[in-house]
Amino acid sequence: MTPPVPPPQDPSPPWDQRSQQRQRGLPVRVLLADDDPLVRAGLKMMLRGARGVEVVGEAADGAEVPAAVREFTPDVILMDIRMPTTDGITATRALAASPPPGIPMPQVIVLTTFDSDTEVLEAIRAGAAGYLLKHTDPEEIVAAVLRAARGEPVLSPSVARTLMDHAADAAAARSRGERARSRAEVARARMEVLSERERVVAGAVAEGLANSEIAERLYLSVGSVKAHVSSALSKLGLDNRIRLALLAHDAGHDTGPDPDPDSDLDSAPRSRPTGPPGPT
């Protein structure tokens, strides 16, 4: 008897797979990781009343997250930082280093009361897709979960300022220390795998622009911008736009004047796209 042929693996990146799930009307699956049972209960009650969101599981410590991901296959994890055995940053780093086999990698949103510069940067560099403070309005937390499931960055305003300050400090440090110069050189070397257009788009992502805003600036369609972002993430081995933004900042890339038209830019016509803009 011929053994059954397993279905082909979906080659789409995780954020595209989740987008396809949303288009089929499936809710965003959320895992809560917090050592405080009252916090978990409050979040569960809040998210239970939100349209398009489903809490599928809980973890009381970062050490429980890998098993919970395998069991509940969440799209998004709301992760606390301070937990007794394994903290949220360590758990996020471990999850990024050893993705769960056979299922899309969940997007991690750090949800915490702490907004120190060190913890913000450590969480993002560990692989978190976003960082929110626990005093964030419930409606904004729900919106953040939905955005993260679409592969979009999620940051509280104060956290966004921290990242921008970090970028400015890093730019100044590049002229002062060999360590900073080394980081910039490594980042530029990594960015060399991208086409010129992808580097320009990455610079715009680093400015915090949405896809529709990048499309307007570069006279591209929103679909073309999404394709460039997806291609850049794939080539660089990154799993979210925030990590792409940090790498572009370290490399010093920006969205300056377009290069020579005979370079490796795509051949899209230099006119504003017509028709209604696509989703951001």
MARBANU-76876 format. One record per residue (C-alpha): x, y, z; residue in three letters; residue number from 1. Coordinates in pm, 1 decimal, padded with zeros to 6 digits. Each point is the difference from the previous one (the first is absolute). Layout:
MARBANU-76876
<X->X, Y->Y, Z->Z, code->ALA, pos->NUM> $
...
//
This chain:
MARBANU-76876
<X->00000.0, Y->00000.0, Z->00000.0, code->MET, pos->1> $
<X->00139.4, Y->00337.3, Z->-00100.0, code->THR, pos->2> $
<X->00046.2, Y->00225.7, Z->00304.4, code->PRO, pos->3> $
<X->-00192.6, Y->00326.5, Z->-00013.3, code->PRO, pos->4> $
<X->00191.9, Y->00296.2, Z->-00135.8, code->VAL, pos->5> $
<X->00022.1, Y->00277.8, Z->00260.9, code->PRO, pos->6> $
<X->-00141.9, Y->00335.7, Z->-00107.7, code->PRO, pos->7> $
<X->00259.0, Y->00248.4, Z->-00125.2, code->PRO, pos->8> $
<X->00134.5, Y->00247.6, Z->00252.1, code->GLN, pos->9> $
<X->-00127.5, Y->00352.4, Z->-00044.9, code->ASP, pos->10> $
<X->00305.0, Y->00201.1, Z->-00120.3, code->PRO, pos->11> $
<X->-00157.0, Y->00330.0, Z->00101.7, code->SER, pos->12> $
<X->00167.1, Y->00185.7, Z->00288.9, code->PRO, pos->13> $
<X->-00187.1, Y->-00020.7, Z->00334.0, code->PRO, pos->14> $
<X->-00159.9, Y->00345.3, Z->-00027.7, code->TRP, pos->15> $
<X->-00141.5, Y->-00091.4, Z->-00345.2, code->ASP, pos->16> $
<X->-00136.6, Y->-00328.0, Z->00133.9, code->GLN, pos->17> $
<X->-00174.2, Y->00187.9, Z->00280.0, code->ARG, pos->18> $
<X->-00138.3, Y->00252.7, Z->-00247.4, code->SER, pos->19> $
<X->-00146.8, Y->-00286.9, Z->-00200.8, code->GLN, pos->20> $
<X->-00155.1, Y->-00138.4, Z->00319.3, code->GLN, pos->21> $
<X->-00158.2, Y->00338.3, Z->00075.3, code->ARG, pos->22> $
<X->-00141.5, Y->00013.4, Z->-00352.9, code->GLN, pos->23> $
<X->-00168.5, Y->-00334.1, Z->00070.5, code->ARG, pos->24> $
<X->-00168.1, Y->00157.5, Z->00302.6, code->GLY, pos->25> $
<X->00208.0, Y->-00180.6, Z->00263.5, code->LEU, pos->26> $
<X->00065.8, Y->00194.9, Z->00323.5, code->PRO, pos->27> $
<X->00347.1, Y->00101.3, Z->00117.5, code->VAL, pos->28> $
<X->00113.0, Y->-00264.2, Z->00250.2, code->ARG, pos->29> $
<X->00160.3, Y->00155.0, Z->00310.3, code->VAL, pos->30> $
<X->00216.9, Y->-00155.8, Z->00271.5, code->LEU, pos->31> $
<X->00032.5, Y->00188.0, Z->00331.2, code->LEU, pos->32> $
<X->00338.4, Y->-00032.8, Z->00176.1, code->ALA, pos->33> $
<X->00001.4, Y->00169.6, Z->00341.9, code->ASP, pos->34> $
<X->00077.3, Y->-00127.1, Z->00348.8, code->ASP, pos->35> $
<X->-00283.9, Y->00202.1, Z->00156.7, code->ASP, pos->36> $
<X->-00329.7, Y->-00194.9, Z->-00025.4, code->PRO, pos->37> $
<X->-00199.3, Y->00320.8, Z->00054.0, code->LEU, pos->38> $
<X->00170.1, Y->00164.6, Z->-00298.3, code->VAL, pos->39> $
<X->-00068.7, Y->-00305.4, Z->-00215.8, code->ARG, pos->40> $
<X->-00363.8, Y->-00003.2, Z->00110.7, code->ALA, pos->41> $
<X->-00038.9, Y->00370.0, Z->-00078.4, code->GLY, pos->42> $
<X->00157.2, Y->-00034.1, Z->-00343.2, code->LEU, pos->43> $
<X->-00209.2, Y->-00307.0, Z->-00074.8, code->LYS, pos->44> $
<X->-00319.6, Y->00181.0, Z->00093.2, code->MET, pos->45> $
<X->00096.4, Y->00302.9, Z->-00209.8, code->MET, pos->46> $
<X->00097.0, Y->-00200.0, Z->-00308.6, code->LEU, pos->47> $
<X->-00298.3, Y->-00234.5, Z->00028.3, code->ARG, pos->48> $
<X->-00229.7, Y->00289.2, Z->-00090.1, code->GLY, pos->49> $
<X->00211.4, Y->00108.7, Z->-00297.7, code->ALA, pos->50> $
<X->-00108.0, Y->-00090.7, Z->-00350.2, code->ARG, pos->51> $
<X->00245.3, Y->-00212.3, Z->-00196.1, code->GLY, pos->52> $
<X->00209.6, Y->-00103.8, Z->00302.5, code->VAL, pos->53> $
<X->00003.9, Y->-00327.1, Z->00194.0, code->GLU, pos->54> $
<X->00203.5, Y->-00079.5, Z->00313.4, code->VAL, pos->55> $
<X->00110.1, Y->-00360.9, Z->-00051.4, code->VAL, pos->56> $
<X->00237.4, Y->-00055.5, Z->00290.4, code->GLY, pos->57> $
<X->00200.8, Y->00131.9, Z->00294.8, code->GLU, pos->58> $
<X->00352.3, Y->-00035.8, Z->00138.4, code->ALA, pos->59> $
<X->00104.6, Y->00102.8, Z->00350.3, code->ALA, pos->60> $
<X->00372.7, Y->00018.2, Z->-00081.0, code->ASP, pos->61> $
<X->00227.7, Y->00044.8, Z->-00299.1, code->GLY, pos->62> $
<X->00118.1, Y->-00358.2, Z->00043.8, code->ALA, pos->63> $
<X->-00353.4, Y->-00117.9, Z->-00083.7, code->GLU, pos->64> $
<X->-00022.3, Y->00194.5, Z->-00325.7, code->VAL, pos->65> $
<X->00159.6, Y->-00253.4, Z->-00244.2, code->PRO, pos->66> $
<X->-00234.8, Y->-00280.6, Z->00108.8, code->ALA, pos->67> $
<X->-00298.8, Y->00236.7, Z->-00004.3, code->ALA, pos->68> $
<X->00087.1, Y->00111.4, Z->-00354.1, code->VAL, pos->69> $
<X->00012.4, Y->-00359.8, Z->-00119.1, code->ARG, pos->70> $
<X->-00328.7, Y->-00082.0, Z->00174.5, code->GLU, pos->71> $
<X->-00205.8, Y->00307.4, Z->-00086.0, code->PHE, pos->72> $
<X->00167.6, Y->00125.0, Z->-00325.2, code->THR, pos->73> $
<X->-00061.1, Y->00370.3, Z->00075.2, code->PRO, pos->74> $
<X->00037.2, Y->00277.1, Z->-00256.9, code->ASP, pos->75> $
<X->00096.6, Y->00257.1, Z->00265.0, code->VAL, pos->76> $
<X->00151.9, Y->-00027.2, Z->00348.9, code->ILE, pos->77> $
<X->-00054.9, Y->00274.6, Z->00257.7, code->LEU, pos->78> $
<X->00319.6, Y->-00043.4, Z->00202.0, code->MET, pos->79> $
<X->00087.4, Y->00148.3, Z->00339.3, code->ASP, pos->80> $
<X->00367.9, Y->00076.7, Z->00068.2, code->ILE, pos->81> $
<X->00041.6, Y->-00073.3, Z->00370.8, code->ARG, pos->82> $
<X->-00083.2, Y->-00364.5, Z->00069.3, code->MET, pos->83> $
<X->00149.8, Y->-00219.2, Z->00274.1, code->PRO, pos->84> $
<X->00190.7, Y->-00272.2, Z->-00188.9, code->THR, pos->85> $
<X->00044.3, Y->00117.2, Z->-00359.0, code->THR, pos->86> $
<X->-00060.1, Y->00366.2, Z->-00083.1, code->ASP, pos->87> $
<X->-00190.2, Y->00109.1, Z->-00308.8, code->GLY, pos->88> $
<X->00305.1, Y->00125.7, Z->-00189.6, code->ILE, pos->89> $
<X->00183.5, Y->-00330.2, Z->00048.3, code->THR, pos->90> $
<X->-00313.4, Y->-00191.3, Z->-00103.5, code->ALA, pos->91> $
<X->-00037.6, Y->00215.7, Z->-00311.8, code->THR, pos->92> $
<X->00365.2, Y->-00047.2, Z->-00093.3, code->ARG, pos->93> $
<X->-00027.3, Y->-00378.1, Z->00044.4, code->ALA, pos->94> $
<X->-00316.3, Y->-00013.0, Z->-00209.7, code->LEU, pos->95> $
<X->00167.0, Y->00196.2, Z->-00281.1, code->ALA, pos->96> $
<X->00308.5, Y->-00223.8, Z->00014.5, code->ALA, pos->97> $
<X->-00203.3, Y->-00323.0, Z->-00014.3, code->SER, pos->98> $
<X->-00327.5, Y->00065.7, Z->-00185.9, code->PRO, pos->99> $
<X->-00273.6, Y->-00258.9, Z->00054.8, code->PRO, pos->100> $
<X->00013.3, Y->-00252.4, Z->-00286.9, code->PRO, pos->101> $
<X->-00294.5, Y->-00028.6, Z->-00233.5, code->GLY, pos->102> $
<X->-00191.6, Y->00308.9, Z->00118.8, code->ILE, pos->103> $
<X->00034.7, Y->00373.6, Z->-00070.7, code->PRO, pos->104> $
<X->00226.2, Y->00186.2, Z->00239.7, code->MET, pos->105> $
<X->-00219.2, Y->00201.1, Z->00240.5, code->PRO, pos->106> $
<X->00050.2, Y->00372.9, Z->00029.9, code->GLN, pos->107> $
<X->00104.7, Y->00109.9, Z->00350.8, code->VAL, pos->108> $
<X->-00132.1, Y->00322.4, Z->00151.5, code->ILE, pos->109> $
<X->00173.3, Y->00086.8, Z->00324.9, code->VAL, pos->110> $
<X->-00266.1, Y->00136.8, Z->00235.5, code->LEU, pos->111> $
<X->00156.3, Y->00134.2, Z->00316.9, code->THR, pos->112> $
<X->00011.9, Y->00279.8, Z->00255.8, code->THR, pos->113> $
<X->00370.9, Y->00058.9, Z->-00070.1, code->PHE, pos->114> $
<X->00111.9, Y->00237.1, Z->-00276.8, code->ASP, pos->115> $
<X->00373.7, Y->00035.7, Z->00064.9, code->SER, pos->116> $
<X->00209.7, Y->00057.6, Z->-00311.1, code->ASP, pos->117> $
<X->00202.0, Y->-00314.5, Z->00066.7, code->THR, pos->118> $
<X->-00301.4, Y->-00229.9, Z->00022.9, code->GLU, pos->119> $
<X->-00167.7, Y->00153.9, Z->-00305.2, code->VAL, pos->120> $
<X->00307.5, Y->-00054.6, Z->-00217.2, code->LEU, pos->121> $
<X->00069.7, Y->-00347.2, Z->00142.6, code->GLU, pos->122> $
<X->-00357.5, Y->-00109.8, Z->-00069.6, code->ALA, pos->123> $
<X->00003.8, Y->00124.2, Z->-00360.3, code->ILE, pos->124> $
<X->00341.6, Y->-00148.9, Z->-00070.4, code->ARG, pos->125> $
<X->-00117.4, Y->-00329.3, Z->00156.4, code->ALA, pos->126> $
<X->-00267.8, Y->-00019.2, Z->-00269.6, code->GLY, pos->127> $
<X->-00307.3, Y->00170.1, Z->00147.3, code->ALA, pos->128> $
<X->-00231.3, Y->00152.2, Z->-00259.5, code->ALA, pos->129> $
<X->-00119.1, Y->00266.5, Z->00240.6, code->GLY, pos->130> $
<X->00021.2, Y->00152.0, Z->00345.2, code->TYR, pos->131> $
<X->-00297.9, Y->00141.5, Z->00189.0, code->LEU, pos->132> $
<X->-00044.3, Y->00130.4, Z->00351.2, code->LEU, pos->133> $
<X->-00270.7, Y->-00153.7, Z->00218.1, code->LYS, pos->134> $
<X->-00170.5, Y->00334.5, Z->00049.4, code->HIS, pos->135> $
<X->-00074.0, Y->00008.0, Z->-00375.7, code->THR, pos->136> $
<X->-00372.4, Y->00041.1, Z->-00071.7, code->ASP, pos->137> $
<X->-00181.1, Y->-00332.6, Z->-00056.6, code->PRO, pos->138> $
<X->-00108.9, Y->00105.9, Z->-00350.3, code->GLU, pos->139> $
<X->00363.2, Y->00067.0, Z->-00091.4, code->GLU, pos->140> $
<X->00110.8, Y->-00339.2, Z->00133.3, code->ILE, pos->141> $
<X->-00263.3, Y->-00173.0, Z->-00213.5, code->VAL, pos->142> $
<X->00103.9, Y->00204.8, Z->-00304.7, code->ALA, pos->143> $
<X->00363.6, Y->-00087.7, Z->00070.4, code->ALA, pos->144> $
<X->-00080.0, Y->-00372.5, Z->00006.1, code->VAL, pos->145> $
<X->-00172.2, Y->00028.1, Z->-00337.4, code->LEU, pos->146> $
<X->00288.5, Y->00202.3, Z->-00148.4, code->ARG, pos->147> $
<X->00260.7, Y->-00245.5, Z->00127.7, code->ALA, pos->148> $
<X->-00193.2, Y->-00287.2, Z->-00156.7, code->ALA, pos->149> $
<X->00032.3, Y->00185.6, Z->-00333.7, code->ARG, pos->150> $
<X->00375.7, Y->00030.5, Z->00047.3, code->GLY, pos->151> $
<X->-00008.1, Y->00371.6, Z->00083.4, code->GLU, pos->152> $
<X->00212.5, Y->00162.2, Z->00274.6, code->PRO, pos->153> $
<X->-00164.7, Y->00079.5, Z->00332.6, code->VAL, pos->154> $
<X->00148.6, Y->00263.5, Z->00230.0, code->LEU, pos->155> $
<X->-00126.2, Y->00230.2, Z->00271.6, code->SER, pos->156> $
<X->00078.3, Y->00366.8, Z->-00081.4, code->PRO, pos->157> $
<X->00258.6, Y->00018.5, Z->00278.7, code->SER, pos->158> $
<X->00163.9, Y->-00320.6, Z->-00123.2, code->VAL, pos->159> $
<X->00011.8, Y->00133.2, Z->-00357.4, code->ALA, pos->160> $
<X->00180.3, Y->00308.1, Z->00131.5, code->ARG, pos->161> $
<X->00247.9, Y->-00226.2, Z->00178.3, code->THR, pos->162> $
<X->00083.0, Y->-00176.3, Z->-00326.7, code->LEU, pos->163> $
<X->00037.1, Y->00328.8, Z->-00185.7, code->MET, pos->164> $
<X->00226.2, Y->00133.3, Z->00276.9, code->ASP, pos->165> $
<X->00202.4, Y->-00318.1, Z->-00023.3, code->HIS, pos->166> $
<X->00040.4, Y->00049.9, Z->-00374.5, code->ALA, pos->167> $
<X->00116.3, Y->00358.3, Z->00052.5, code->ALA, pos->168> $
<X->00241.3, Y->-00104.1, Z->00274.9, code->ASP, pos->169> $
<X->00137.5, Y->-00280.5, Z->-00215.1, code->ALA, pos->170> $
<X->00057.4, Y->00240.9, Z->-00288.6, code->ALA, pos->171> $
<X->00198.3, Y->00231.4, Z->00229.8, code->ALA, pos->172> $
<X->00192.1, Y->-00289.9, Z->00152.0, code->ALA, pos->173> $
<X->00111.5, Y->-00120.4, Z->-00343.4, code->ARG, pos->174> $
<X->00232.3, Y->00300.5, Z->-00015.7, code->SER, pos->175> $
<X->00132.3, Y->-00059.5, Z->00353.4, code->ARG, pos->176> $
<X->00070.5, Y->-00367.1, Z->00048.4, code->GLY, pos->177> $
<X->00127.4, Y->-00301.5, Z->-00189.0, code->GLU, pos->178> $
<X->-00273.2, Y->-00218.3, Z->00148.7, code->ARG, pos->179> $
<X->-00274.0, Y->00214.0, Z->-00150.9, code->ALA, pos->180> $
<X->00187.7, Y->00016.0, Z->-00332.7, code->ARG, pos->181> $
<X->00027.1, Y->-00377.6, Z->00005.7, code->SER, pos->182> $
<X->-00377.1, Y->-00035.1, Z->00052.0, code->ARG, pos->183> $
<X->-00066.0, Y->00234.6, Z->-00292.3, code->ALA, pos->184> $
<X->00241.3, Y->-00190.9, Z->-00223.2, code->GLU, pos->185> $
<X->-00162.5, Y->-00332.2, Z->00086.7, code->VAL, pos->186> $
<X->-00344.9, Y->00144.7, Z->-00065.5, code->ALA, pos->187> $
<X->00105.8, Y->00148.7, Z->-00335.4, code->ARG, pos->188> $
<X->00155.3, Y->-00330.9, Z->-00101.6, code->ALA, pos->189> $
<X->-00326.1, Y->-00180.9, Z->00079.1, code->ARG, pos->190> $
<X->-00200.4, Y->00255.9, Z->-00197.9, code->MET, pos->191> $
<X->00214.8, Y->-00063.6, Z->-00308.2, code->GLU, pos->192> $
<X->-00214.4, Y->-00304.1, Z->-00083.4, code->VAL, pos->193> $
<X->-00292.9, Y->00234.1, Z->-00070.6, code->LEU, pos->194> $
<X->-00073.7, Y->00174.1, Z->-00325.5, code->SER, pos->195> $
<X->00029.5, Y->00378.2, Z->-00003.6, code->GLU, pos->196> $
<X->-00378.7, Y->00037.5, Z->00008.1, code->ARG, pos->197> $
<X->-00025.6, Y->-00238.7, Z->00297.1, code->GLU, pos->198> $
<X->00260.5, Y->00205.6, Z->00188.5, code->ARG, pos->199> $
<X->-00194.4, Y->00319.8, Z->-00067.5, code->VAL, pos->200> $
<X->-00322.5, Y->-00164.1, Z->00119.1, code->VAL, pos->201> $
<X->00181.6, Y->-00130.3, Z->00310.4, code->ALA, pos->202> $
<X->00111.1, Y->00355.1, Z->00075.6, code->GLY, pos->203> $
<X->-00361.4, Y->00115.8, Z->-00021.2, code->ALA, pos->204> $
<X->-00106.2, Y->-00282.1, Z->00233.8, code->VAL, pos->205> $
<X->00267.9, Y->00122.9, Z->00242.4, code->ALA, pos->206> $
<X->-00169.4, Y->00340.3, Z->-00001.4, code->GLU, pos->207> $
<X->-00317.4, Y->-00167.2, Z->00124.5, code->GLY, pos->208> $
<X->-00195.5, Y->00054.5, Z->-00322.4, code->LEU, pos->209> $
<X->-00297.7, Y->-00223.5, Z->-00082.2, code->ALA, pos->210> $
<X->-00012.6, Y->-00181.4, Z->-00333.4, code->ASN, pos->211> $
<X->-00239.8, Y->00256.0, Z->-00145.6, code->SER, pos->212> $
<X->00232.5, Y->00286.6, Z->00099.6, code->GLU, pos->213> $
<X->00302.1, Y->-00174.7, Z->-00151.9, code->ILE, pos->214> $
<X->-00198.9, Y->-00060.3, Z->-00318.1, code->ALA, pos->215> $
<X->-00088.9, Y->00368.8, Z->-00026.2, code->GLU, pos->216> $
<X->00357.4, Y->00112.9, Z->00059.4, code->ARG, pos->217> $
<X->00156.7, Y->-00240.1, Z->-00250.4, code->LEU, pos->218> $
<X->-00281.4, Y->00009.9, Z->-00259.0, code->TYR, pos->219> $
<X->-00068.5, Y->-00372.2, Z->00035.0, code->LEU, pos->220> $
<X->-00311.0, Y->-00203.0, Z->00059.7, code->SER, pos->221> $
<X->-00063.1, Y->-00126.5, Z->00353.1, code->VAL, pos->222> $
<X->00028.8, Y->-00354.4, Z->-00134.7, code->GLY, pos->223> $
<X->00349.8, Y->00074.8, Z->-00133.1, code->SER, pos->224> $
<X->00105.6, Y->00140.9, Z->00338.0, code->VAL, pos->225> $
<X->-00129.1, Y->-00310.7, Z->00177.9, code->LYS, pos->226> $
<X->00189.8, Y->-00218.7, Z->-00247.5, code->ALA, pos->227> $
<X->00324.3, Y->00193.7, Z->00060.4, code->HIS, pos->228> $
<X->-00040.9, Y->-00021.9, Z->00378.6, code->VAL, pos->229> $
<X->-00076.3, Y->-00372.4, Z->-00015.5, code->SER, pos->230> $
<X->00298.0, Y->-00060.9, Z->-00229.4, code->SER, pos->231> $
<X->00233.4, Y->00200.4, Z->00226.0, code->ALA, pos->232> $
<X->-00112.4, Y->-00190.4, Z->00310.2, code->LEU, pos->233> $
<X->00047.6, Y->-00331.8, Z->-00177.8, code->SER, pos->234> $
<X->00348.9, Y->00084.8, Z->-00131.9, code->LYS, pos->235> $
<X->00115.4, Y->00127.3, Z->00339.9, code->LEU, pos->236> $
<X->-00155.1, Y->-00285.2, Z->00198.4, code->GLY, pos->237> $
<X->-00209.3, Y->00239.6, Z->00208.5, code->LEU, pos->238> $
<X->-00352.7, Y->-00064.8, Z->00123.6, code->ASP, pos->239> $
<X->-00145.3, Y->00348.1, Z->00047.7, code->ASN, pos->240> $
<X->00021.5, Y->00361.4, Z->-00114.0, code->ARG, pos->241> $
<X->00141.8, Y->00132.2, Z->00326.0, code->ILE, pos->242> $
<X->00315.3, Y->-00207.3, Z->-00031.6, code->ARG, pos->243> $
<X->00029.9, Y->00117.3, Z->-00361.2, code->LEU, pos->244> $
<X->-00031.7, Y->00360.0, Z->00122.8, code->ALA, pos->245> $
<X->00273.2, Y->-00047.1, Z->00261.9, code->LEU, pos->246> $
<X->00234.6, Y->-00155.6, Z->-00255.6, code->LEU, pos->247> $
<X->-00064.6, Y->00283.9, Z->-00247.1, code->ALA, pos->248> $
<X->00066.0, Y->00254.5, Z->00277.0, code->HIS, pos->249> $
<X->00328.4, Y->-00167.5, Z->00092.9, code->ASP, pos->250> $
<X->00100.8, Y->-00009.6, Z->-00366.7, code->ALA, pos->251> $
<X->-00083.9, Y->00366.7, Z->-00044.3, code->GLY, pos->252> $
<X->-00237.5, Y->-00057.0, Z->-00291.5, code->HIS, pos->253> $
<X->-00259.7, Y->00263.9, Z->-00076.7, code->ASP, pos->254> $
<X->-00250.3, Y->00085.8, Z->-00269.2, code->THR, pos->255> $
<X->00206.7, Y->00261.3, Z->-00176.0, code->GLY, pos->256> $
<X->-00012.4, Y->00077.1, Z->-00375.6, code->PRO, pos->257> $
<X->-00058.8, Y->-00296.1, Z->-00224.2, code->ASP, pos->258> $
<X->00316.3, Y->-00147.3, Z->-00153.8, code->PRO, pos->259> $
<X->00078.0, Y->-00000.7, Z->-00367.4, code->ASP, pos->260> $
<X->-00287.2, Y->-00152.0, Z->-00199.4, code->PRO, pos->261> $
<X->00241.8, Y->-00253.1, Z->-00152.2, code->ASP, pos->262> $
<X->00067.2, Y->-00149.0, Z->00344.5, code->SER, pos->263> $
<X->-00178.5, Y->-00307.8, Z->00137.8, code->ASP, pos->264> $
<X->-00319.3, Y->00186.7, Z->00087.2, code->LEU, pos->265> $
<X->-00316.7, Y->-00164.3, Z->-00110.9, code->ASP, pos->266> $
<X->-00148.2, Y->00131.3, Z->-00321.5, code->SER, pos->267> $
<X->-00324.4, Y->00135.4, Z->00144.5, code->ALA, pos->268> $
<X->-00111.0, Y->00317.9, Z->-00181.4, code->PRO, pos->269> $
<X->00081.7, Y->00323.6, Z->00179.7, code->ARG, pos->270> $
<X->-00354.4, Y->00118.6, Z->00043.4, code->SER, pos->271> $
<X->-00236.9, Y->-00006.8, Z->00290.0, code->ARG, pos->272> $
<X->-00214.0, Y->-00315.2, Z->00011.6, code->PRO, pos->273> $
<X->-00359.7, Y->00052.5, Z->-00094.3, code->THR, pos->274> $
<X->-00306.9, Y->-00149.3, Z->00162.5, code->GLY, pos->275> $
<X->-00069.6, Y->-00047.0, Z->00368.7, code->PRO, pos->276> $
<X->00303.9, Y->-00075.7, Z->00218.6, code->PRO, pos->277> $
<X->00042.8, Y->-00350.4, Z->00131.3, code->GLY, pos->278> $
<X->00004.4, Y->-00086.5, Z->00370.4, code->PRO, pos->279> $
<X->00292.5, Y->00109.3, Z->00205.8, code->THR, pos->280> $
//
